[in-house]
Amino acid sequence: LLIAASEPVGDAALFLRAAAQLDIPIDALAPAEAAGIIEFGHRMRFHHPLMRSAAYRAAELGDRRTVHRALAEATDPHADPDRRAWHAALAATGPDDAVAAELEASAGRAQSRGGIAAAAAFLERAAVLTRDPELRGSRAISAAQAKRDAAAPEAAYELLSLAEAGPLSDLQRAQVARMRAQMDFVRSRAKSTG
């Protein structure tokens, strides 16, 4: 059930590959299917979104990481590099520069498709997983810009704080100051008109 809950697209083929990697027999899903919790077809579908969320949240963090690692390994890196990168990021137990680079590439693809919110999520996770403080600062600034553009100013402020925690160039400090000023201006305008 955790594998199905960890794969939001509901790709049954990916589910089967990940289950096989974890040596989980497919009939282990039978009780949940019989209880009406999940439907297994060409897509895995929970009968209610809260069931999916409960199945995911009830699992221990280590189990979730193990499942995301299996899902990342079972995802074709050429056919779906973004989903693979996202699962790899959720499997990470600490900084992982290779996964952060994959997430940054995924953000670029998302931005080219107009997926601002997806790009922001990829960049945010990339910044968190980056070991090098200078590169982390640069990625945090990019993530903050994407979060701001995706109308998530609180997350943008947090990412600017993450950027400021490391070494920044004069240009980067100016970018952070400008972005804070722009967001503060928008916030003050919203308060005065609200």
Phi, psi and chi 1 to 4 in degrees:
 res  aa     phi    psi   chi1   chi2   chi3   chi4
   1 LEU       -  -37.1 -152.8   55.2      -      -
   2 LEU   -64.5  -37.4  178.4   57.6      -      -
   3 ILE   -61.7  -47.0  -62.0  169.5      -      -
   4 ALA   -63.4  -38.8      -      -      -      -
   5 ALA   -71.4  -25.5      -      -      -      -
   6 SER   -84.0  -11.6  -60.2      -      -      -
   7 GLU  -113.9   90.4 -164.3   -6.0   72.9      -
   8 PRO   -63.8  -21.5   22.7  -30.6      -      -
   9 VAL   -74.7  -26.4  175.1      -      -      -
  10 GLY    79.7   25.4      -      -      -      -
  11 ASP   -67.9  107.8 -176.9  -22.2      -      -
  12 ALA   -65.4  -37.4      -      -      -      -
  13 ALA   -64.5  -42.1      -      -      -      -
  14 LEU   -64.6  -41.9  177.5   57.9      -      -
  15 PHE   -55.2  -48.0  168.2   84.6      -      -
  16 LEU   -64.1  -40.6  -68.6  171.4      -      -
  17 ARG   -64.5  -43.6  -70.3 -168.5  -55.2  -90.0
  18 ALA   -66.6  -41.9      -      -      -      -
  19 ALA   -61.0  -41.1      -      -      -      -
  20 ALA   -63.5  -40.5      -      -      -      -
  21 GLN   -61.9  -33.1  -79.8 -171.4   -2.3      -
  22 LEU   -92.4    6.0  -64.3  169.8      -      -
  23 ASP    56.8   39.4  -66.7  -37.7      -      -
  24 ILE  -102.8  118.6  -61.3  172.1      -      -
  25 PRO   -69.4  147.0   22.4  -28.2      -      -
  26 ILE   -61.4  -30.3 -173.1   63.3      -      -
  27 ASP   -71.7   -5.2   60.6   -6.7      -      -
  28 ALA   -67.3  -18.3      -      -      -      -
  29 LEU   -84.8  -13.1 -164.9   58.9      -      -
  30 ALA   -55.1  -45.3      -      -      -      -
  31 PRO   -61.0  -38.6  -23.3   32.5      -      -
  32 ALA   -69.4  -35.8      -      -      -      -
  33 GLU   -67.4  -44.2 -127.1 -178.9  -27.2      -
  34 ALA   -64.5  -32.8      -      -      -      -
  35 ALA   -80.0   -4.2      -      -      -      -
  36 GLY    79.7   19.4      -      -      -      -
  37 ILE   -81.1  -39.3  -65.3  171.8      -      -
  38 ILE  -140.0  152.8 -165.5  164.9      -      -
  39 GLU  -119.0  126.3 -178.5 -178.6  -47.0      -
  40 PHE  -106.7  115.5 -177.4   74.3      -      -
  41 GLY  -144.3 -142.9      -      -      -      -
  42 HIS   -69.6  -17.1   68.9  -75.6      -      -
  43 ARG  -127.3  143.4  -69.4  -95.7  176.0 -129.2
  44 MET   -85.3  127.6  -55.0  -71.7  -61.8      -
  45 ARG  -136.9  120.9 -168.4  176.4   74.4   76.8
  46 PHE   -77.0  142.3  -78.9   83.8      -      -
  47 HIS   -70.3  -19.2  -74.4  -78.0      -      -
  48 HIS  -147.2  137.4 -165.7  -77.3      -      -
  49 PRO   -58.6  -30.0  -13.2   18.3      -      -
  50 LEU   -67.8  -28.4  -69.6  177.3      -      -
  51 MET   -65.8  -42.2  -70.6 -179.2 -171.9      -
  52 ARG   -61.8  -47.5  176.7 -176.3  177.2  -86.5
  53 SER   -61.9  -42.8  179.6      -      -      -
  54 ALA   -64.6  -41.9      -      -      -      -
  55 ALA   -61.9  -38.7      -      -      -      -
  56 TYR   -72.0  -48.2 -171.3   79.3      -      -
  57 ARG   -69.5  -26.8  -60.9  -79.6  177.6 -136.1
  58 ALA   -73.6  -20.4      -      -      -      -
  59 ALA   -77.0  149.8      -      -      -      -
  60 GLU   -71.7  152.1  -68.1 -174.2   22.5      -
  61 LEU   -55.9  -42.7  179.7   59.4      -      -
  62 GLY   -61.4  -39.8      -      -      -      -
  63 ASP   -67.1  -40.7  -67.4  -23.8      -      -
  64 ARG   -62.5  -42.3  -69.8 -164.7  -55.5 -111.4
  65 ARG   -63.3  -41.5  -75.8 -175.8  174.0  142.3
  66 THR   -60.7  -44.0  -62.3      -      -      -
  67 VAL   -66.6  -43.4  164.5      -      -      -
  68 HIS   -64.3  -35.9  -78.5  -65.3      -      -
  69 ARG   -63.1  -44.3 -171.1  171.6  -57.6  106.2
  70 ALA   -64.0  -40.5      -      -      -      -
  71 LEU   -65.0  -39.7  -75.0  163.7      -      -
  72 ALA   -63.1  -45.1      -      -      -      -
  73 GLU   -67.7  -28.9  -68.8  170.1    4.9      -
  74 ALA   -84.8  -10.5      -      -      -      -
  75 THR   -88.8  131.7  -59.1      -      -      -
  76 ASP   -67.0  118.1 -176.6  -25.1      -      -
  77 PRO   -67.2  -20.0   22.7  -29.4      -      -
  78 HIS   -89.9  -38.1  -57.5  -69.0      -      -
  79 ALA   -78.9  -34.9      -      -      -      -
  80 ASP  -146.1   67.2 -159.3  -12.6      -      -
  81 PRO   -65.0  -28.0   24.9  -33.0      -      -
  82 ASP   -71.6  -43.8  -59.1  -22.3      -      -
  83 ARG   -65.7  -39.1 -171.9  176.7  -11.5  173.7
  84 ARG   -61.4  -45.4 -177.1 -178.8 -173.0  -72.4
  85 ALA   -62.9  -40.6      -      -      -      -
  86 TRP   -65.5  -44.0 -171.0 -108.6      -      -
  87 HIS   -64.8  -39.9  -76.8  -57.5      -      -
  88 ALA   -62.6  -38.2      -      -      -      -
  89 ALA   -65.1  -40.3      -      -      -      -
  90 LEU   -73.0  -17.4  -67.9  174.4      -      -
  91 ALA   -87.1  -16.8      -      -      -      -
  92 ALA   -64.8  138.3      -      -      -      -
  93 THR  -101.2   -3.7   57.7      -      -      -
  94 GLY  -174.3 -167.1      -      -      -      -
  95 PRO   -54.7  138.3  -25.5   35.1      -      -
  96 ASP  -149.1   99.1 -171.6  -38.3      -      -
  97 ASP   -64.7  -34.0  -69.0  -33.9      -      -
  98 ALA   -66.2  -43.9      -      -      -      -
  99 VAL   -67.0  -39.9  172.3      -      -      -
 100 ALA   -60.9  -40.4      -      -      -      -
 101 ALA   -65.7  -39.2      -      -      -      -
 102 GLU   -63.3  -41.3  -73.9  179.8   38.9      -
 103 LEU   -64.4  -39.7  -72.0  167.7      -      -
 104 GLU   -63.5  -40.7 -168.8  170.6   38.0      -
 105 ALA   -65.2  -38.6      -      -      -      -
 106 SER   -63.5  -38.6  -68.2      -      -      -
 107 ALA   -62.1  -41.0      -      -      -      -
 108 GLY   -61.9  -41.7      -      -      -      -
 109 ARG   -66.2  -40.9  -74.1 -172.9  -68.9  -87.1
 110 ALA   -63.3  -43.0      -      -      -      -
 111 GLN   -63.3  -38.3  -76.6  175.5  -33.8      -
 112 SER   -67.2  -22.8   71.4      -      -      -
 113 ARG   -93.7    0.2  -66.9 -173.6  -57.4  -97.1
 114 GLY    84.9   13.0      -      -      -      -
 115 GLY   -87.9   75.8      -      -      -      -
 116 ILE   -62.9  -45.1  -62.4  168.7      -      -
 117 ALA   -65.5  -41.2      -      -      -      -
 118 ALA   -64.9  -43.4      -      -      -      -
 119 ALA   -59.9  -41.9      -      -      -      -
 120 ALA   -62.6  -42.1      -      -      -      -
 121 ALA   -65.3  -43.4      -      -      -      -
 122 PHE   -61.5  -46.0  -74.9  133.2      -      -
 123 LEU   -66.6  -38.5  -73.0  168.4      -      -
 124 GLU   -61.3  -47.6  178.7  178.1   32.6      -
 125 ARG   -67.0  -36.3 -169.1   73.0  178.4  140.6
 126 ALA   -61.4  -42.4      -      -      -      -
 127 ALA   -62.2  -43.2      -      -      -      -
 128 VAL   -64.8  -35.2  170.0      -      -      -
 129 LEU   -87.2   -3.0  -68.3  176.6      -      -
 130 THR   -81.4  127.5  -58.6      -      -      -
 131 ARG   -79.2  -45.0 -174.7  179.2  -40.3  -85.4
 132 ASP   -68.4  122.5  176.8   75.4      -      -
 133 PRO   -60.5  -37.4  -14.1   21.8      -      -
 134 GLU   -68.5  -44.9  -70.8  177.8   20.6      -
 135 LEU   -67.2  -37.3 -175.1   53.3      -      -
 136 ARG   -60.5  -42.2 -176.3 -177.2  -36.3  113.3
 137 GLY   -62.5  -43.8      -      -      -      -
 138 SER   -63.5  -44.3  176.1      -      -      -
 139 ARG   -68.0  -35.1  -74.7  178.8  173.4  159.5
 140 ALA   -65.6  -38.2      -      -      -      -
 141 ILE   -64.9  -44.7  -69.3  169.2      -      -
 142 SER   -61.8  -41.7  -65.1      -      -      -
 143 ALA   -64.9  -40.4      -      -      -      -
 144 ALA   -62.5  -42.3      -      -      -      -
 145 GLN   -61.5  -42.6  -71.8  171.8  -28.1      -
 146 ALA   -67.3  -40.3      -      -      -      -
 147 LYS   -64.5  -41.4  -75.0  -70.1 -172.3  177.8
 148 ARG   -61.3  -45.2 -179.4 -163.0   64.3 -165.3
 149 ASP   -66.0  -26.0  -66.3  -13.0      -      -
 150 ALA   -90.6   13.4      -      -      -      -
 151 ALA    61.9   42.3      -      -      -      -
 152 ALA  -126.1   68.2      -      -      -      -
 153 PRO   -64.5  -33.7   22.4  -31.6      -      -
 154 GLU   -63.6  -41.9  -65.2  -50.7  -44.0      -
 155 ALA   -64.8  -37.1      -      -      -      -
 156 ALA   -62.4  -43.8      -      -      -      -
 157 TYR   -59.7  -42.9  -80.2  113.3      -      -
 158 GLU   -62.3  -39.5  -71.3  176.8   25.4      -
 159 LEU   -70.0  -33.8  -74.3  158.4      -      -
 160 LEU   -65.1  -37.4  -70.0  176.3      -      -
 161 SER   -64.6  -39.1  -66.0      -      -      -
 162 LEU   -62.0  -43.2  175.2   63.6      -      -
 163 ALA   -61.7  -43.8      -      -      -      -
 164 GLU   -68.6  -17.3  -69.0  171.4  -40.1      -
 165 ALA   -72.3  -16.2      -      -      -      -
 166 GLY  -115.0 -177.9      -      -      -      -
 167 PRO   -72.1  132.3   25.0  -30.4      -      -
 168 LEU  -126.1  148.4  -64.6  176.2      -      -
 169 SER   -76.0  169.0   68.1      -      -      -
 170 ASP   -59.5  -41.0  -70.1  -19.4      -      -
 171 LEU   -62.8  -43.6  175.1   60.4      -      -
 172 GLN   -65.1  -39.7  -71.1  172.5  -41.5      -
 173 ARG   -61.6  -39.6  -83.3 -166.7  -70.9  -76.3
 174 ALA   -66.6  -38.6      -      -      -      -
 175 GLN   -62.7  -43.1  -71.3  172.9  -40.9      -
 176 VAL   -63.4  -46.2  168.1      -      -      -
 177 ALA   -62.1  -44.0      -      -      -      -
 178 ARG   -61.8  -45.3 -173.9 -172.0   79.7 -136.8
 179 MET   -64.7  -42.4 -159.6  177.1  -36.9      -
 180 ARG   -59.9  -44.3  -84.1 -167.9 -167.4  -78.1
 181 ALA   -62.9  -42.1      -      -      -      -
 182 GLN   -63.5  -44.1  -70.9  169.7  -25.4      -
 183 MET   -69.1  -37.6  -69.2 -171.0  -52.2      -
 184 ASP   -64.0  -39.4  -71.1  -15.4      -      -
 185 PHE   -62.2  -47.2  176.6   74.4      -      -
 186 VAL   -62.1  -42.2  169.0      -      -      -
 187 ARG   -63.1  -43.7 -178.6 -174.7  -81.7  173.3
 188 SER   -67.5  -36.5   68.9      -      -      -
 189 ARG   -65.3  -39.9  -62.6  -99.6  -42.6  179.5
 190 ALA   -65.9  -38.5      -      -      -      -
 191 LYS   -68.2  -37.3  -74.5 -178.5 -177.5  176.5
 192 SER   -75.3  -25.7   67.5      -      -      -
 193 THR   -96.8  -12.7   59.5      -      -      -
 194 GLY   -89.7      -      -      -      -      -
